[in-house]
Amino acid sequence: MAGQVSFTVESLQGPRTVTLEYERAGSGQPLLLLHGIGHHWQAWQPVLDILAAERDVIAVDLPGFGSSPALPDGLPYDLPTVGRVLGMLCETLDVDRPHVAGNSLGGLLALELGRERRVRSVTALAPAGFWNESERRYAFGTLRAMRTGAESLPLPVIERMSRSAAGRAALTSTVYAHPGRRSPEAVVAETLALRHASGFHPTLTAGRDVLFTHDVPGVPVTIAWGTRDRLLLRRQGVRAKRAIADARLVSLPGCGHVPMSDDPALVARVLLDGSRR
């Protein structure tokens, strides 16, 4: 079920109205799903039905991504602000301390929500923020190149490329280990989502100095990393485990940076196990 919610967030310039789009399905304990930079809630579609069998799943388009409008003037795209926006989303939907799972940028936001004790458990798939400077520069440069490609290709070319396995690989192999498993329609939609993401550049700017060095006490944390992640190398998962002493570190064999379509059954099991801890 698609939904939209609006609420007021205070800024230094006064109150601002934030609007978020989301998809909600299933029943049980609430599970909030947060996608990565340049993506949209549909990144979770391969696992949504599996999760919805046991959880009240809320997959949100982050501010400035997917169908959610950009943050209003006066609200930056930094961790505290976006974390506050997500907290307001949960309050508006009358969801008390959900489980949360996030991928990449979404994983970093999930850990921030855990650090603030806003959630019951955290499962972070290849979360951002555990890089060294050279790894961050590489990741940001790769993301900018992907954005440039998405902006420069005419829509008929994207549609034509998406109809072949080789074309889908050319468009998405940076983030998927098995891009051929994505449908042509999904590849077109996510390429356009990257092209039109108004929050893309502000998020990169806000993330230049981000390092997640905090522990997340009192909240069960699972960190999972694909063995074929080409964007955030899996050695960053070891750093995450060092920072978050009680975290469970899980390997996702054969999965890339966005693992949900590479192995839906495995990722869904990791997410459900993480929310049972």
C-alpha beads as a LAMMPS data file, in Angstrom:
LAMMPS data file: protein, C-alpha beads

277 atoms
276 bonds

1 atom types
1 bond types

-500.0 500.0 xlo xhi
-500.0 500.0 ylo yhi
-500.0 500.0 zlo zhi

Masses

1 110.0

Atoms # bond

1 1 1 0.000 0.000 0.000
2 1 1 1.522 3.305 -1.110
3 1 1 1.310 6.249 1.239
4 1 1 2.422 9.805 1.766
5 1 1 2.945 11.644 5.024
6 1 1 3.767 15.265 5.840
7 1 1 4.899 16.768 9.132
8 1 1 6.597 19.863 10.492
9 1 1 10.280 19.945 11.420
10 1 1 11.882 22.902 13.175
11 1 1 14.884 24.551 11.525
12 1 1 17.003 27.605 12.288
13 1 1 14.787 29.481 9.828
14 1 1 11.587 28.320 11.490
15 1 1 9.193 25.404 10.955
16 1 1 9.451 23.513 7.664
17 1 1 7.080 20.956 6.151
18 1 1 8.656 17.664 5.104
19 1 1 6.832 15.157 2.897
20 1 1 7.854 11.514 2.495
21 1 1 6.522 8.737 0.270
22 1 1 6.490 5.161 1.486
23 1 1 5.224 1.663 0.786
24 1 1 3.680 -0.361 3.613
25 1 1 2.817 -4.066 3.678
26 1 1 2.337 -6.959 6.061
27 1 1 1.654 -7.215 9.778
28 1 1 3.590 -7.881 12.957
29 1 1 6.332 -5.860 14.585
30 1 1 7.226 -2.767 12.527
31 1 1 10.304 -2.871 10.282
32 1 1 11.521 0.348 8.649
33 1 1 13.555 -0.083 5.428
34 1 1 16.010 2.610 4.262
35 1 1 17.591 2.551 0.794
36 1 1 20.971 3.855 -0.362
37 1 1 21.972 7.086 -2.086
38 1 1 20.425 7.574 -5.516
39 1 1 18.026 4.685 -5.050
40 1 1 14.364 4.451 -4.020
41 1 1 12.203 2.234 -1.830
42 1 1 11.797 -0.235 -4.703
43 1 1 15.337 -1.471 -4.003
44 1 1 13.635 -3.598 -1.317
45 1 1 11.010 -5.144 -3.621
46 1 1 12.865 -8.473 -4.000
47 1 1 12.535 -9.114 -0.244
48 1 1 9.359 -7.196 0.552
49 1 1 6.883 -10.081 0.356
50 1 1 9.116 -12.369 2.440
51 1 1 9.481 -9.728 5.144
52 1 1 5.805 -8.772 5.065
53 1 1 4.851 -12.320 6.032
54 1 1 6.274 -11.612 9.510
55 1 1 6.634 -7.837 9.818
56 1 1 4.718 -4.608 9.315
57 1 1 7.130 -3.344 6.657
58 1 1 7.525 0.374 5.892
59 1 1 9.860 1.055 2.961
60 1 1 10.449 4.798 2.676
61 1 1 11.786 7.055 -0.056
62 1 1 14.379 9.151 1.769
63 1 1 14.124 12.950 1.419
64 1 1 15.171 14.012 -2.066
65 1 1 15.090 10.443 -3.439
66 1 1 12.463 8.414 -5.259
67 1 1 9.120 10.175 -5.033
68 1 1 9.943 12.114 -1.842
69 1 1 10.550 15.845 -2.390
70 1 1 13.816 17.490 -1.400
71 1 1 14.246 18.775 2.123
72 1 1 13.056 22.391 2.429
73 1 1 15.545 25.232 2.741
74 1 1 17.020 25.370 6.217
75 1 1 17.195 21.595 6.665
76 1 1 20.581 20.067 5.774
77 1 1 21.110 16.483 4.653
78 1 1 23.320 15.627 7.621
79 1 1 22.853 12.617 9.897
80 1 1 21.167 14.420 12.806
81 1 1 18.625 16.146 10.554
82 1 1 17.673 13.134 8.441
83 1 1 17.592 10.996 11.586
84 1 1 15.183 13.503 13.125
85 1 1 13.037 13.420 9.969
86 1 1 12.838 9.626 10.153
87 1 1 11.928 9.830 13.815
88 1 1 9.103 12.225 12.926
89 1 1 7.965 9.818 10.201
90 1 1 7.606 7.053 12.779
91 1 1 5.762 9.332 15.191
92 1 1 3.361 10.472 12.479
93 1 1 2.659 6.874 11.470
94 1 1 2.207 5.972 15.162
95 1 1 5.075 3.475 14.972
96 1 1 6.872 3.116 18.296
97 1 1 10.560 2.119 18.061
98 1 1 10.508 -0.038 14.927
99 1 1 13.188 -2.443 13.872
100 1 1 15.208 -0.788 11.125
101 1 1 17.228 -2.135 8.225
102 1 1 19.233 -0.012 5.820
103 1 1 21.563 -0.377 2.872
104 1 1 24.605 1.875 2.285
105 1 1 23.421 5.408 3.187
106 1 1 20.349 3.751 4.694
107 1 1 22.596 1.514 6.800
108 1 1 24.401 4.556 8.178
109 1 1 21.065 6.191 8.993
110 1 1 19.867 2.966 10.640
111 1 1 22.932 2.963 12.894
112 1 1 22.329 6.616 13.776
113 1 1 18.749 5.761 14.765
114 1 1 20.110 2.914 16.860
115 1 1 22.649 5.174 18.551
116 1 1 19.798 7.532 19.482
117 1 1 17.740 4.587 20.848
118 1 1 14.898 5.326 18.420
119 1 1 14.668 1.692 17.242
120 1 1 14.472 -1.853 18.646
121 1 1 17.181 -3.371 16.445
122 1 1 19.443 -2.407 13.547
123 1 1 20.440 -4.424 10.496
124 1 1 22.888 -2.529 8.273
125 1 1 23.792 -3.875 4.828
126 1 1 27.160 -2.438 3.724
127 1 1 26.635 0.778 5.722
128 1 1 28.461 3.943 4.754
129 1 1 30.760 5.678 7.215
130 1 1 33.425 3.030 7.895
131 1 1 35.790 4.061 5.105
132 1 1 39.229 5.592 5.147
133 1 1 39.749 8.724 3.097
134 1 1 40.921 6.982 -0.072
135 1 1 38.000 4.546 0.082
136 1 1 35.570 7.421 0.565
137 1 1 37.006 9.314 -2.409
138 1 1 36.760 6.189 -4.560
139 1 1 33.133 5.550 -3.529
140 1 1 32.062 9.168 -4.036
141 1 1 33.839 9.351 -7.397
142 1 1 32.128 6.152 -8.529
143 1 1 28.739 7.442 -7.432
144 1 1 29.252 10.727 -9.265
145 1 1 30.218 8.814 -12.414
146 1 1 27.044 6.734 -12.123
147 1 1 24.992 9.899 -11.744
148 1 1 26.663 11.484 -14.774
149 1 1 25.923 8.388 -16.819
150 1 1 22.285 8.363 -15.728
151 1 1 21.945 12.046 -16.653
152 1 1 23.659 11.775 -20.031
153 1 1 21.877 8.730 -21.483
154 1 1 18.636 9.469 -23.363
155 1 1 15.645 7.517 -22.100
156 1 1 15.300 5.412 -25.303
157 1 1 18.932 4.318 -24.893
158 1 1 18.359 3.345 -21.245
159 1 1 15.269 1.370 -22.241
160 1 1 17.107 -0.382 -25.059
161 1 1 20.076 -1.247 -22.821
162 1 1 17.799 -2.592 -20.101
163 1 1 16.377 -5.216 -22.453
164 1 1 19.658 -7.156 -22.583
165 1 1 21.717 -8.738 -19.817
166 1 1 24.815 -6.936 -21.100
167 1 1 23.008 -3.595 -21.043
168 1 1 21.707 -4.139 -17.517
169 1 1 25.245 -4.996 -16.459
170 1 1 26.569 -1.791 -18.020
171 1 1 23.973 0.245 -16.147
172 1 1 24.035 -1.430 -12.730
173 1 1 26.986 -3.808 -12.253
174 1 1 28.675 -1.347 -9.893
175 1 1 26.080 -2.106 -7.229
176 1 1 24.766 -5.572 -8.176
177 1 1 26.798 -8.768 -8.389
178 1 1 24.065 -10.264 -10.612
179 1 1 22.610 -7.355 -12.611
180 1 1 20.971 -9.773 -15.036
181 1 1 18.515 -10.706 -12.281
182 1 1 17.040 -7.211 -12.325
183 1 1 14.044 -6.791 -14.599
184 1 1 14.303 -4.300 -17.480
185 1 1 11.565 -2.207 -15.869
186 1 1 13.410 -2.073 -12.533
187 1 1 16.676 -1.041 -14.199
188 1 1 14.986 1.777 -16.107
189 1 1 13.191 2.977 -12.961
190 1 1 16.296 3.003 -10.772
191 1 1 18.400 4.700 -13.455
192 1 1 15.799 7.463 -13.642
193 1 1 15.625 7.592 -9.842
194 1 1 19.372 8.238 -9.780
195 1 1 19.061 10.861 -12.528
196 1 1 16.325 12.824 -10.774
197 1 1 17.441 12.496 -7.129
198 1 1 17.466 16.071 -5.843
199 1 1 19.111 14.906 -2.619
200 1 1 22.083 13.273 -4.342
201 1 1 24.652 16.073 -4.321
202 1 1 23.610 17.573 -0.938
203 1 1 23.910 14.100 0.615
204 1 1 27.405 13.600 -0.808
205 1 1 28.422 17.037 0.425
206 1 1 27.097 16.295 3.911
207 1 1 28.873 12.924 3.916
208 1 1 32.397 14.128 3.133
209 1 1 33.451 14.223 6.776
210 1 1 31.252 11.407 8.096
211 1 1 32.891 8.615 10.050
212 1 1 30.749 6.405 12.247
213 1 1 32.952 5.755 15.263
214 1 1 30.238 5.345 17.913
215 1 1 29.140 2.270 19.740
216 1 1 25.412 1.465 19.701
217 1 1 24.822 0.246 23.247
218 1 1 21.601 -1.426 24.275
219 1 1 20.384 -2.096 20.721
220 1 1 21.008 -5.383 18.860
221 1 1 23.047 -4.631 15.718
222 1 1 23.723 -6.841 12.705
223 1 1 26.242 -5.738 10.060
224 1 1 26.132 -7.649 6.749
225 1 1 28.478 -7.239 3.780
226 1 1 28.441 -8.751 0.302
227 1 1 31.596 -10.614 -0.690
228 1 1 31.391 -8.989 -4.137
229 1 1 30.758 -5.412 -3.027
230 1 1 32.583 -3.174 -5.527
231 1 1 31.594 0.161 -4.007
232 1 1 32.299 -0.182 -0.272
233 1 1 34.882 -2.901 0.151
234 1 1 34.014 -5.573 2.707
235 1 1 37.058 -4.865 4.900
236 1 1 35.010 -1.892 6.071
237 1 1 32.761 -4.414 7.794
238 1 1 35.661 -5.380 10.050
239 1 1 36.013 -1.732 11.047
240 1 1 32.292 -1.593 11.760
241 1 1 32.600 -4.608 14.044
242 1 1 35.480 -2.945 15.906
243 1 1 33.450 0.232 16.410
244 1 1 30.290 -1.585 17.500
245 1 1 31.631 -4.215 19.850
246 1 1 28.460 -6.275 20.280
247 1 1 27.462 -6.222 16.612
248 1 1 27.021 -9.470 14.716
249 1 1 29.038 -9.430 11.465
250 1 1 27.534 -11.529 8.652
251 1 1 28.957 -12.353 5.226
252 1 1 26.678 -12.344 2.170
253 1 1 28.386 -14.735 -0.279
254 1 1 28.123 -13.734 -3.926
255 1 1 26.308 -10.470 -3.184
256 1 1 27.174 -6.961 -4.301
257 1 1 26.677 -3.582 -2.677
258 1 1 22.884 -3.695 -3.016
259 1 1 22.343 -7.363 -2.124
260 1 1 18.558 -7.578 -1.985
261 1 1 18.154 -8.814 -5.563
262 1 1 21.422 -10.771 -5.645
263 1 1 20.127 -13.218 -3.006
264 1 1 16.652 -12.272 -1.734
265 1 1 16.209 -15.346 0.465
266 1 1 19.532 -14.852 2.247
267 1 1 19.044 -11.112 2.770
268 1 1 15.491 -11.574 4.044
269 1 1 16.704 -14.215 6.506
270 1 1 19.459 -11.889 7.772
271 1 1 16.947 -9.072 8.221
272 1 1 14.430 -11.244 10.054
273 1 1 17.126 -12.804 12.243
274 1 1 18.419 -9.334 13.059
275 1 1 14.989 -8.208 14.164
276 1 1 14.599 -11.285 16.394
277 1 1 17.768 -10.691 18.392

Bonds

1 1 1 2
2 1 2 3
3 1 3 4
4 1 4 5
5 1 5 6
6 1 6 7
7 1 7 8
8 1 8 9
9 1 9 10
10 1 10 11
11 1 11 12
12 1 12 13
13 1 13 14
14 1 14 15
15 1 15 16
16 1 16 17
17 1 17 18
18 1 18 19
19 1 19 20
20 1 20 21
21 1 21 22
22 1 22 23
23 1 23 24
24 1 24 25
25 1 25 26
26 1 26 27
27 1 27 28
28 1 28 29
29 1 29 30
30 1 30 31
31 1 31 32
32 1 32 33
33 1 33 34
34 1 34 35
35 1 35 36
36 1 36 37
37 1 37 38
38 1 38 39
39 1 39 40
40 1 40 41
41 1 41 42
42 1 42 43
43 1 43 44
44 1 44 45
45 1 45 46
46 1 46 47
47 1 47 48
48 1 48 49
49 1 49 50
50 1 50 51
51 1 51 52
52 1 52 53
53 1 53 54
54 1 54 55
55 1 55 56
56 1 56 57
57 1 57 58
58 1 58 59
59 1 59 60
60 1 60 61
61 1 61 62
62 1 62 63
63 1 63 64
64 1 64 65
65 1 65 66
66 1 66 67
67 1 67 68
68 1 68 69
69 1 69 70
70 1 70 71
71 1 71 72
72 1 72 73
73 1 73 74
74 1 74 75
75 1 75 76
76 1 76 77
77 1 77 78
78 1 78 79
79 1 79 80
80 1 80 81
81 1 81 82
82 1 82 83
83 1 83 84
84 1 84 85
85 1 85 86
86 1 86 87
87 1 87 88
88 1 88 89
89 1 89 90
90 1 90 91
91 1 91 92
92 1 92 93
93 1 93 94
94 1 94 95
95 1 95 96
96 1 96 97
97 1 97 98
98 1 98 99
99 1 99 100
100 1 100 101
101 1 101 102
102 1 102 103
103 1 103 104
104 1 104 105
105 1 105 106
106 1 106 107
107 1 107 108
108 1 108 109
109 1 109 110
110 1 110 111
111 1 111 112
112 1 112 113
113 1 113 114
114 1 114 115
115 1 115 116
116 1 116 117
117 1 117 118
118 1 118 119
119 1 119 120
120 1 120 121
121 1 121 122
122 1 122 123
123 1 123 124
124 1 124 125
125 1 125 126
126 1 126 127
127 1 127 128
128 1 128 129
129 1 129 130
130 1 130 131
131 1 131 132
132 1 132 133
133 1 133 134
134 1 134 135
135 1 135 136
136 1 136 137
137 1 137 138
138 1 138 139
139 1 139 140
140 1 140 141
141 1 141 142
142 1 142 143
143 1 143 144
144 1 144 145
145 1 145 146
146 1 146 147
147 1 147 148
148 1 148 149
149 1 149 150
150 1 150 151
151 1 151 152
152 1 152 153
153 1 153 154
154 1 154 155
155 1 155 156
156 1 156 157
157 1 157 158
158 1 158 159
159 1 159 160
160 1 160 161
161 1 161 162
162 1 162 163
163 1 163 164
164 1 164 165
165 1 165 166
166 1 166 167
167 1 167 168
168 1 168 169
169 1 169 170
170 1 170 171
171 1 171 172
172 1 172 173
173 1 173 174
174 1 174 175
175 1 175 176
176 1 176 177
177 1 177 178
178 1 178 179
179 1 179 180
180 1 180 181
181 1 181 182
182 1 182 183
183 1 183 184
184 1 184 185
185 1 185 186
186 1 186 187
187 1 187 188
188 1 188 189
189 1 189 190
190 1 190 191
191 1 191 192
192 1 192 193
193 1 193 194
194 1 194 195
195 1 195 196
196 1 196 197
197 1 197 198
198 1 198 199
199 1 199 200
200 1 200 201
201 1 201 202
202 1 202 203
203 1 203 204
204 1 204 205
205 1 205 206
206 1 206 207
207 1 207 208
208 1 208 209
209 1 209 210
210 1 210 211
211 1 211 212
212 1 212 213
213 1 213 214
214 1 214 215
215 1 215 216
216 1 216 217
217 1 217 218
218 1 218 219
219 1 219 220
220 1 220 221
221 1 221 222
222 1 222 223
223 1 223 224
224 1 224 225
225 1 225 226
226 1 226 227
227 1 227 228
228 1 228 229
229 1 229 230
230 1 230 231
231 1 231 232
232 1 232 233
233 1 233 234
234 1 234 235
235 1 235 236
236 1 236 237
237 1 237 238
238 1 238 239
239 1 239 240
240 1 240 241
241 1 241 242
242 1 242 243
243 1 243 244
244 1 244 245
245 1 245 246
246 1 246 247
247 1 247 248
248 1 248 249
249 1 249 250
250 1 250 251
251 1 251 252
252 1 252 253
253 1 253 254
254 1 254 255
255 1 255 256
256 1 256 257
257 1 257 258
258 1 258 259
259 1 259 260
260 1 260 261
261 1 261 262
262 1 262 263
263 1 263 264
264 1 264 265
265 1 265 266
266 1 266 267
267 1 267 268
268 1 268 269
269 1 269 270
270 1 270 271
271 1 271 272
272 1 272 273
273 1 273 274
274 1 274 275
275 1 275 276
276 1 276 277
